[in-house]
Amino acid sequence: MKFKNKQKEMTVENPPPPAKMVTENQLQDHLKNLQTQLAEAQTKTVMLQGAVQMVELQIQEMNNPPDTKTENKNGVN
């Protein structure tokens, strides 16, 4: 069944959602979590930097092997 409707289309604007209320305790907890994550990330960064340096040194040694004819560091041949 068809209806004839010559009225203009009505648009209803959606009201903005209510603002989320955050308490000071929630913010303090969030800050503690972020600080913990930062400390963990910094630790991981230092560990990764050490691993990168180790691998770079290993690559250097493979490309330039030490001379086997040189004297040992402790003086014993």
C-alpha positions in Angstrom: 0.0 0.0 0.0 1.4 3.4 -1.0 0.9 6.6 1.0 1.3 10.0 -0.5 3.1 12.2 1.9 4.3 15.6 0.6 5.7 16.8 4.0 9.4 17.6 4.2 11.6 15.0 5.7 12.3 15.7 9.3 15.8 15.2 10.7 16.4 14.8 14.4 19.8 15.7 15.7 21.3 13.3 18.1 22.1 14.9 21.4 25.8 14.5 22.5 26.4 11.6 24.9 26.7 12.5 28.5 30.2 13.3 29.6 31.9 10.5 31.4 32.8 11.4 34.9 36.2 10.4 36.0 37.1 10.4 39.7 40.4 11.5 41.1 41.1 8.0 42.4 40.6 6.6 38.9 43.0 9.1 37.5 45.6 8.3 40.2 45.2 4.6 39.4 45.6 5.3 35.7 48.7 7.4 36.4 50.3 4.6 38.4 49.6 2.1 35.6 51.2 4.4 33.0 54.2 5.0 35.2 54.6 1.2 35.7 54.3 0.7 31.9 56.9 3.4 31.3 59.4 1.8 33.7 58.9 -1.6 32.0 59.3 -0.1 28.6 62.5 1.6 29.6 63.9 -1.6 31.0 63.0 -3.4 27.8 64.7 -0.7 25.7 67.9 -1.0 27.6 67.8 -4.8 27.2 67.2 -4.5 23.5 70.0 -2.0 23.1 72.4 -4.4 24.9 71.3 -7.2 22.6 71.8 -5.1 19.5 75.3 -4.1 20.6 76.1 -7.8 21.3 75.0 -8.9 17.8 76.9 -6.0 16.2 80.1 -7.0 18.0 79.5 -10.6 16.9 79.1 -9.5 13.3 82.3 -7.4 13.6 84.2 -10.4 14.9 83.0 -12.5 12.0 84.0 -9.9 9.5 87.4 -9.3 11.1 88.5 -12.4 12.9 91.2 -11.8 15.5 94.8 -12.7 14.4 95.6 -16.2 15.8 99.4 -15.5 15.7 99.1 -12.7 18.4 100.0 -13.4 22.0 97.2 -14.2 24.4 96.1 -11.5 26.9 97.3 -13.6 29.9 100.7 -14.1 28.3 100.4 -17.9 27.9 100.7 -19.4 24.4 
